[in-house]
Amino acid sequence: PELGRYCDLVARSKSQLASDPKAALASAKEADAALPGRAAPRVLLARAAFAQGKIDDAAKDFEAARTLDARSVEDPPTMHDFAQVLRKTGKLDDAVVVYRALVPRIDLLAPADRRIAVLLEAAHVSMAVAAKASTTTPGSKPSLDEAIAYLREARQRPPTALANDVLVSLALALDRSGDRVQADAVLAEAHA
């Protein structure tokens, strides 16, 4: 008998996420109380906490949701929020894994700026992970192929307000990988 109420509360919470995260949080808590032990309310609690800037609460709720159901964070908007929480809590190795799964699904995100933002974030996290890995091996150069691939993909998409960010990031990644000629060409394009 509680299933209908639970479904209504989950749907209400999901619809409130963008416009009223506090109301989404309250609806998710009600859904969790109606049918405890389900992952969906935990995901919504995490996303609502993230929307309110409560990163630690979001991280805790995402982990609780994943414990209940490992596939609970596979929805692209949820994956994006989860990846950002991991990035902001310093779990870059985990974040890059989530971004790798998210990037092939970015066309399911709207608007276009968000798709480009995902590619930029994925590239920056990948660059940070590569830089960290290269510090453990003195004299080695970080492999930035993954970051460059994300940035080239972002560059090929229709231009958005983030177009210059993409070009500057691509120039930086190319320069750090040792390809100065291409880096200079991309930087000249960004300047133009």
N, C-alpha and C positions, 0 to 999 in steps of 0.2 A: 504493500500500500504506500510506502514511502518513495518508491521508485519514480512515480510521476512528479512528485514534489522535488526530488533530487535532480531529475533531468531539467525541470524548469529553473531551478536555482543555478545549475551549471551553465545553462544557456544564458540566463540573465547575467551572471558574472562575466562570461565571455564577451557579451555585447557591451558591458559597461567598462571594459578594460581601457579603451581608448579615451572615453569621455569622462569617466568618474572612477578612478582606481580605488578610492576609499569605499564606494558602494560595491565595486567588484569584489573587494576584500571581504566585505560583510556577507555578500551573497555566497562566496566560496566557503566561508566559515559555516554558514547555515547548511550548505550542501554537505559539507564534511560531517556535520552533526546529524544530518538526516540519514546518511548511509556511510558510517565511518569505515576507514580502511580502503578507500578507493583513491586512485592516483589523480584523477581529473581535478578534484578540488585542491589538491596540493600543488598541482601545476598552476592553477589559477591564483592560489595564494602567493606563489612565487612570482608570477608575472605582475600581480597587483603590487606586491612589495617592491619589485624592481621599478615599476612605473612611478612609485613614490620615492625612489632613491634609497630604499632600505636594502642595500646590497647584501648584508649578512643574513637578514631574514630570507631574502630571495634564495641565496645559496643553500640555506638550511632546508627550505621547502622544496627546492629542485631535487636535492639529494633524497629527501623523504619520498618524493614522487617516483624517482628512479628506483628506489628500494622496493616500492610497491609494484611497479611495472616499468621494466627497463625501456620499453618502447613509448613511454608516456611523453617524452620530449621530442618526438620525431616530427611533429607538425612544424613547418618552416618558421612561422612567427615565434613559436615557442623555442625552437632551436636557436634563433637569433638572440632572443632574450637570454637564454641559457649561456650561449657563447659569450655574450657581453658580461654576464655575471662572473663567469670563469675568468675572463680577461681582467676585470676590475678587482678580483680577489687574488690576482697574481698566479693563477693556475694556468699558465700559458700553454704548457704541454697538453693539458686536457682541452683547452680552448681551441687549439689548432686542430685537434681531432674532430671537434664539433663543427668547426668551419669547413673542414674537408667534406663532411657529410652534407652540410648546408649549401655550399656553393653550387652543386649540380641542380639544386631545387630553387635557386633564387628567382626564377621566373614565376614562381608561385607567390612571391611577395609583391606588394604594391606599396607605394608608388615606385617609379623608376629610381628616384633618389635613394630609396631604401636598398634597392638591389645593388647600386653602385657603392653605397656605404658598407654593405656586407663584403663586397670584394676588397674595398680599401682596408677594412678591419682585418679580414683574413690575411691580406698581404702584410700588414704591419705586425700581426701576431706571428706569422711565419718568419718574418725577418728577425723578430726578437728571439724566437726559439733557435733559429740558425745562428744568431750571434752568440747566444748562451752556449750552444753546443761547440762553437769554435773556440771559446775561451777555455774549454777543458782540454783542448789539444793545441798547445802553443805553436804558433807559426802557421796554423791552418787558416784557410779562407772560408768564410761561411758560404754554404750553398744556398743561393737565393733564387734558384730556378722556380720554385713553387710560388714565391711572392711575385716574381716577374710575370709568371703565367696569369696570376689573378689580376695584376695591373694591366696587362695587355688585353685581357678579356674586358675589363672595365673601360679601357680606351676604345675598344671596338663598338661598344654600345652607344646608342644615341646620347648626345651631350646633355648633361644636367648641370646643376649648380656646382657639382663636385668635379667637373672636368679638369680644372687646373690642379686640384688636389691629386687627382689621378696622375697627371703628367709629372708633377713635381716628385711624387712618390716613386714613379717609374724611373725617373732620372736618377734619383737617389739609389734605388736598388741596382740599376745598371752600373752606376759608378762604383758602388760597393762590391759588385761582382767582378769589376775590372774591365768593363766594356765602356771606356770613356768616350769613344766615338759616338756610339748610340746614345749614351747619356747626354752628351752635348747636343745632339740633334733633337732629342725629346725636350731638353731644357729650352732650346731655341723655339721649339713649337709652343711651349708653355708661355714663353715671353711674348711671342707674337699674338 
